[in-house]
Structure formats: structure tokens, C-alpha cells
Amino acid sequence: MAEPPAETRAEARAEPRGKTRAEARAEARAKLRAKSRAEARAKPQAKPQGKASRSLSGVTRPLDGFGSIKIKIGLLVTAAVMASVVMTWIGLKNGLGPTTTMPLALLAGVVVTQILAHGMTSPLREMTEAARAMAKGDYTKKVSVSSGDEVGELARAFTLMAKDLAQADALRREMIANVSHELRTPVAGLQAELENMVDGVTPPTAETLDLLLTQTKRLGRLVTDMLDLSRLDADVVELHITEVEVEDFLDDAVAAARLVASSAGKRLAFVVDAQPRTLRMPVDVERMHQVAANLLSNAIRHSPQGGIITISAGQTGKWVQLDFTDQGPGISPDERERIFERFERGKLAQSATAATTGGTGLGLAIARWAVRLHAGSLTVVPSDSGAVFRVRLPKTPV
């Protein structure tokens, strides 16, 4: 803003000298109010537009204040009949014959019906347009809901469904991208190594074959995840329950996890604490090894260099409780349920650092599914540091 000339400033400073301080403050407040009113008049009048919009909505949907479609239909029929009766009375009073009065009465009833029915069915038309757009992959169409009747409830449910479908479509696209990345990396590695061996560039040494085996196992894990996902959707699975010692089971899971940690270049320590050491649990061994492998892989991914991963086991009433604890950054409260959704990788997994570890976002979803097959539960326990995944399984077969 341009500064006023020196003469004007001098006059402004000199003017209040003949006035009291109270009068000067009152005058300053008056000037401030006048300036605020001027600015308000200069701004776009958004509020009146909102009123006009609400008034227009009231005209186009005059029956929105009623909470039942039955009442609306009854009022529509009543209004149409009254319009016809009034038009008939006007025609007869003015000496018009039946040939003129009857068409006018019918026309009045049709006009009233059209006006009232248009507002009642407008959400249905909007939902039809939105459904057509969704069929083409556009989930941005909105359905305006201004009534509390059955049509309004349907519109609200439709809006919620559209939101869920949009989220599912986004997750599907992300899953395809993740699976493509996961497939491309081992396939490219296998192809390069095999081409080098065929061309004689690289001899088939034990180290080279071990690298090829690692990439093949990675492909196998991805295929297993996709097969488990199809079983999860079909809800068809058969469990082979056997009773195993918890400590031996965890020792086997940790032995496999150490290989994963060493291949990732992390010097991690694993601690198994089962109390009592004779604790047993009835499980499908293959499925529960899959659960343990997913939870330990997740702990390895987020643990710092030289961190400690602890697996503790114990009995709580009729439950066997397994806690998988790491020293990573932990999981925020708003993510403790969302990370178990399919294709959800969490904020840390989506970061640039964690993105190098790969993953399809299926591991934790499949782990919870496998635990629930045993009538158990898999949750994230609040912790001051790191993340704690708790598995609870029934002590006796269900």
C-alpha cells in the first residue's frame, strides 16, 4: 500500500491534538467499522448465493422436509387431485363447458405431479448418471442428498459405495504396480544370470546358483501370496491341525528369519522367550509358519541396524499368546487397523527408503486371515517404542 504524503501524515498527527483521548479512540473505531463495511460490500456475496441455492433446492424439491416416501406419494396424489378440483371449479364458475374444463383439470394435475415428482426422483437420476460414470471408471460423480426418506438413504448408501469402490480401484491399481515390480526384479535377475551362464561369461559356481535360488524363492513367495489371496476371497481352505511345542516352532521360524536378515545386510539379534518351555498349541504348522514368517519379515524390514527382535510366548487363560516385538519406528494409532487391509503398505512402507524392500501389501492381510482360520486374533499392541504384533490362539482345538 502506498504511503500517504508527509503533509497528510502531519495533518493526521495534528488533528487529534484538540480532542480528548476517548474522542480519538471513538473516532478511530468508527473509521474501522466503516472500512470493514466497505470491504464487505466489495467482496463477492457468497452468502446470498448460498441462500439462493437453498431456496432453489426448496423449490425443486419441495417435499424434502418429509421423511417417508409414502407420505410424499400421498401428498403428491392429494396435490394433483386438489389442482384438478380447483381447475374444474374455476372452469365451471366461469361458464366453461366440460370439453374445456376437463382437459384443463387434467393438465393442472399433470403439472403439479411433474413439479413434485421431479424433486422426488432427482436423486435417482443422479445415481443413474453416477452409475454410468462408474462403469467407465469415473468415481468422481456426486449425488446430492437433501431428504431423509428411503430415497435419501439409498443415495447416502450409494455415495458410500462409490467411495469404497474408488478406494478399491486405487488399491487394485497399486497392487498391479507392486506385483509388476516384484515380478520384474527377480525375473530380470534370473534372466541376466542365466544369459551370462549360457554365454560363458559367468561360471555356474555355488554362489551364482545360490543367487538364482534366492530369486526363485522370491518368485515363489509372490505366487504363494497371490494364491492365498484367491483362497481368502473364495473362503475355501482346509486346515491340518497338529499340536506343536511353541518354543520349537518359534526356533524354526527364527532360523529362517536369520537368513532373511543376513541377505538384507542387517546385523539383527533374535530372542525367543517361551514360558513355560513345555507350552504347546494346536495349529496348522504350515499356515502358522507363514504367519510367523510374515511378521518376522515385517520386523526385519523396519528394524534398525543391530536391532533386537523379540518373540515371547505364554499362556493367558484359554489362549496361547505370541508377541513379535521390534525396535523400529513403530506404528501410529490411525494405522494399527489399516495395515491389515489388502494392498495396504502403510506410510513407512510407502516411503522412499522402505520402497526398496518391495512388497505387495498382502503379507499382514494374509497373516490375519490365517490366524482367524484358527479362531484366533492378530492385532497391533500399543507400545512406547517399536511395534508389537500380538497373536492369540486357542489353547484347545476349535
N, C-alpha and C positions, 0 to 999 in steps of 0.2 A: 504494500500500500504506500502511495506517495506521501511524503511528509509535508504537512502544511507549511506555508511560508512563515518566516520569522516574525513578520508583523502580526499574523493571525495568532501565533503562539503567544506573543506578548500581550495581545488583547485578551486572549483566553485566560492568561495568568492574572491580568489586571482586573478583569471583570468581577471576580468573586470577592475582591477586597472590601467592597461596600456592603457585603451581605454577611449574615451570620453563618456559622458552620452548618447549622441544621438546615438553613435555607439552601445552602450549596449542595448538601447531600440530597435533599429532596429533589432539587432540580436535576441532579445527576441521575437519580433513579428514574425520574420522568423521561429523561432523554434515552436512557437504556431501554425502558419499556417501549418507547416509540420506535426505536431502532429494531427491537425484536419483532414488533408487529409488522414493520415494513419488510423485514426479511421473510417473515411467514407468508406475507402476501406475494412475495416474489417467487417463492418456491412452488414446484408443481403440486397441485392439490390432489395428493394421493388418497387422502381420507374420503373426500366426496366421491371419488371413483369407486372406492370400496363400497360406499353406501349405495351408489347406483348399481353396482354389480349385485349386491344383496337384494336390492329392490327388483332388479330384472329376474333374479332367481326366484323371488317370491311370485312374480307374475307368470313365469314359465312353469313353475312347479307349485301351484297354489295349495296343493293337498299334502305337502311335505310335513306339515305340522301334525298329521295323524299317523299313529304308529302301527296301523294294521292295514293290509291290502284289502281286507274285507270291508272295512269302514270306507275306504277310498272308493271302492267299486259301488257301494251303496250310495255314497254321496254323488258319484258321477251319474248313476241312473236317476237319482232324485233330481239333480240339477237339470238333466236333459228333459225329464218329464215336465218339470216346472217351466222350463223355457218354452216347450211346446204348448203348454196350457196358457201361458201368458200371451204367446203369439196368437193363439186361437181366440182368446178373449179380446185382444186388440182388433183382430180382423172382424169379429162379429160386431164389436162396438162401432166400428167404422163402416159397417154395412157391406163388407166384402163377402162374396159368396164362398161356398165350400171349396170350389175349384181353385180359388186363390188362397184361402186361409190354410187349407191342409198342406199344400207344398211349403208355405212359409213356416208353419209349425214344425214340419219335419226338418226343414233347413235349420231352424233355430236349435232344435235338439241335436242335429249333427254337428253344428258349430260348437256348441257347448261341450259336447262329448270330445270333439277333436282337441279343444283347448285343454281340457282337464286330462285326457288320456295321453297327450303329448308329454306332459311333465311326468306322468307316472311311468311311461315306458322309455324315457330318455336314458336312464342308466342301462337298460337292456341294449339299446342301440350302441351306447358307448362300449359296453362289454363285447358286443359283436365286432365292432371295429378293432378293439384291442386284441381280441382272439385272432382275427385275421392277420394283424400285425405280428403277433407272437408266432403264428405259423411260418412267417417269413424271417423269424429270428430277431424281431424288434420288440423288446420288452419295456420300452420307454412310454408307451401309451398309458395315460392315467384315466381312471374312472372317477368322476366326481360323485361323492356321496353326500346327500343333504337330507335324507329321510331315515327314519328309524324302523320302517316296516320290513317285510320279508325281502323285498327287492333291494332295500338298502343293505340288509345283512348279506345278501348274495353278492352285492357289489364290493363290500368290505372283504368277504372271503375270496372273491376273485382278485382283488388287489393284492392280498397276502399271497395267494397262489402265484401271481405274476412275479412278485418279488422273490419267492422261493425258486421259481423256475429260472429267473435271471441269475440268481446266485449259483444254482446247479449248473447252468450252462457255462458260467465263468469258471467254475471248478473243473468241469469236463475239459474245457479248452486248456486249462493249466495242467491237468493230468496228462493230456495228449502231448503237450510240450515236454513235461517232465519225463514221461515214458520214452519219447523220442530221443531225448538227451541221454537217458540211461541206457538205451539200446545202442545209440551211435558210438558211445565211448568204448565199451568192451568190444563191439564188432569191429571198430576201426583198429583197435589194438591187436585183436586176433588176426585180422587181415594183413596188417603190416608185418607182424612177426612171421606168419606163415609164408608170405611172399618172400621175406628175407631168407627163410629156411629153404624154400624151393629154389631160389636163385643162388644159393650157396653163400650168401653174404653172412648169415648167422648160423653157426653150427647148432644142432639140436642138443644143447647142454641141459643139465639138470636145472640150472637157473632159468633158462628160457622156457623150458617145459612147465616149470612152476608158475611162471608169469602167465602162460597160456591157461593153465588150470585155474588161476585166480580169476581171470577174466571170464572163463566159462562158468565158474561158480557164481559170479555176479549176474550173469545172464540167467542162470538157474533160479537165483533168488527173485529176480524180477518176474520170471514166468510163474513162480510159485505164488507171488503176491497177486498176480492177475487171476490165477485160478482160484485162490482163496476169495478174491473179490466176487467172482461169479458164484461161488458157493454161498457167500454171505447174502447176495441178492436172492438166490434161489432158496435159501434157508434149508439146504439139504446137506447134511453131514452126519457121519457115523463116528462115534467115539469108542475107543478101545480102552476101557478103564482098567488100570492096574495100580497096585499100591506100591509106592516107592519111598525110599528114605530121602528126606528133604535135603540133608547135608550132601549126600552123594549126587543127587540131582543138581544142586547148585554148583558143586565142584566141576561137574561135567560142563555146565553152562559157562562157567568162568574160564575153563580151559580153552573153549572155542573163542571166547571173547578176547583172551590174551593175544591170539593170533590176529584178530581184527585190529586190536590196539597197536600191535607191533607193525603191521602193514601200514597203519595210518601215521607211523612215526611218533607216537606218543608213549612216553615212559610212564605208564599208569600202574598203580598198585590196586589189587583186588583183595577185599577182605570178606570172608564168609563167616557168619556167626549164626549158627542154628542152635536154639535152646528149646527143649533138650536135644542132645545129639541123636537120640533114637527117634525123633519125631518123624512120622510117616504121613503121607497124604495120598488119596486115591485120585489119579489123574490119567488122562491120555498123554503118555510121555512125549510123543511126537508133537502134539499141539502145545503142550506146556513148554517144551524146548523152544518152540517157535516164539512163544510169548517172552521167555527169558532172553532169547537172542535179540528180539526187537528192543526190549527195554535196556539191555546192556549196550547194544549198538547206539541207541539214543544217548545213553550216559557217556559213552566214549566220544561221541561226536561233539558234545558240549562241555566235556571236562577240560580243564587247563592242563598244560604240560606238567607232568609229575604229580597229577592229582590222584586222589584215592576214591575208589568206587566201593561202596559197602553194600553187601546183600545180607540182611538179617532176617531170621525166620523164628517164629514162635507160635504158640497156640493161645488163642483168645476165645474162651468159651467153646463153642462148637465149630470154630473157624481156625484154619491154618493161615497165618498172616506172613506175607513176604514183603519186605521193604527194599527197594532198589534206590540207593542214595548216591548222588554225585556231588561234586564241588563246583559245578558250573554256575552260570548267571541266574539260574532259577527260572520259574515260570510265573508270569504275572497272574493275578486273580481272574482277570477277564479272559484269560486263555486256558484256564485249567480244565474247562469242558470242551472248548472249541478244538483243541489239538487232537481230540479223539474222533473228530469228523473226518470222513474220507476226503483225501486230496488236500487236507489242511496241513500245512507245514510249519505254521507258527511264524512269529515275527523274526525270531533268531534264524530259523532255517531259511527264511527268505532274504536274509542279509547277504551282502557280497561275500563275506567271509565264510558263512555256512553254506552258501550256494555251491561251493566247490565240492562239497561232500555228496552231492546228488540227493536222491531220494524222491519217491513218488508221492509221499504224504499218505501212504496206506498202512505203514507199519503199526502205528498206535491204534488205528481203527481195527485192524485185524487182530491185534493183541487183545483189545477189549472184547471183541466178538468171541475169540477163543475162550477167554475167561468166563464169559457169560454162558457159553455152552456147558461149562462145568457148574453152573448155578452159583458162580462167584461174582466178584466185582473188581474193577480196576479203576483207581482214582488217583488224583494228584493230592498229596497231603501238604498243607501249608508248612513252610519251613523258613527259618531265618536266613539260611544260605543254601545254595544249590537246589536241586529238585529231588523230590521223594515220590516215587510211584509205589503205591500200595496195592498188592494183590491179596484178596481174601478168598479162600476156597473152603468149601465144607469139609469137615474132618471125616465125615462118613459119606459114602456114595449116595447121590440123589437119584 
